[in-house]
Amino acid sequence: MTAGAGSGSGRSPQGAERTAAAPCDPEPRSAPEETPRRAPGPTEASASPSAAGPGQGPGPLRGLRVLDLATLFAGPLTATLLGDFGAEVVKVEHPDRPDPSRGHGPAKDGIGLWWKLLGRNKRTMTLDLSTPGGRDTLLRLAATADVIVENFRPGTLEKWGLGWPELSAANPRLILARVTAFGQHGPYAHRPGFGTLAEAMSGFAAITGEPDGPPTLPPFGLADSIAALTCAYAVMTALAGRERTGHGQVVDLAIVEPILTVLGPHPLWYDQLGYVQPRTGNRSTNNAPRNTYRSADGRWLAVSASAQSIAERVVRLVGRPELIAEPWFATGAGRARHADVLDEAVGGWIARHKAEEVVAAFEDAEAAVAQVYDVRDVMEDPQFAALDTVTEVEDPELGPLRMQNVLFRLSETPGGIRWAGRPHGADTDEVLTELGLTGAEITALRTEGAL
């Protein structure tokens, strides 16, 4: 969107050292120790959070300081991904208008659960950037930071006197990551935008859905999530550049662009052939069999046969080996043109067997199949359990929580979850005190309405 504690076990690019190190005071009072996530093996994390300094973890990004000024969802998730691998992340929210993700989706005891995931490994403070005191305080914070992530509409920070000239003057080594729907320039730059618009305008919705049905949007933040992964990569790339040049730079990320990239060669196909991919439902225009099929006990299973050898194994398994001799079977595109024949063969066989039997038979045949899971299946699956994909985090407000673990495992410098999302403004006074503000100055900022 363009806007205005526990254990986890992990998965690092190298972060650059900070220009001005944050004070190494004790860990925030309610931030418990973490169990780092690592690949199988004996290597432990090199440091504990308390040794790393306030808000920092033992991962490879230890020593990196990130200010998260963003809301819903690409910008905040970018900061989460950095925090998962040891960066100190300070979440800066408006005193009266916190990040709306705190209220998105189901809540327990009045506490939004999505925020517990999105806000993990972040200290939280309030600051109204539109006030003089808020502006001055952010510039002081920027002087101690490596990265700022923001997703205000273009021109908003400039209106408050917090544009790139002011921020880079406060800290020439700063990386400013600007995440917006359409980028910092162009005819749409000042439009409000959400990931939904990116999913529509990228071409994703146009190719998603049944051939005779409407374009289909995903029921979750797909474009935002892809943008967050991209932005985290962009930040690390900019930090690597800083090691060469000695100074920071601006990351300009438009949410509409990363999802266009993951769609593949659509622009190239159109440019060279005038080809526009149609909606094909669960089928592919590039290979077959590729669909979902229902088993005798009512479970859905997905089959993919992108490789020729896999396609041959599948048709042998379902009792139709003669199809291999058909001239069209020799290529993925040829098989896709005869998807009706293949779907009838594969779907008919699966319909006569229970899901467990289908999975076992495909596994024995070394063919690719998977049951279509809902979240209940994810929580019970032994492979996810072996990977600790969904891990348990202790939370002072809600007790034990299970959430997705960090994205990947690193053998030497693992990441981890130190705590779940914290209350709005929970660490304001602590962060400002570390910055060198006196109690009287903090009180004055509250009186002004800056906090």
Disulfide bonds with the S-S distance in Angstrom:
none
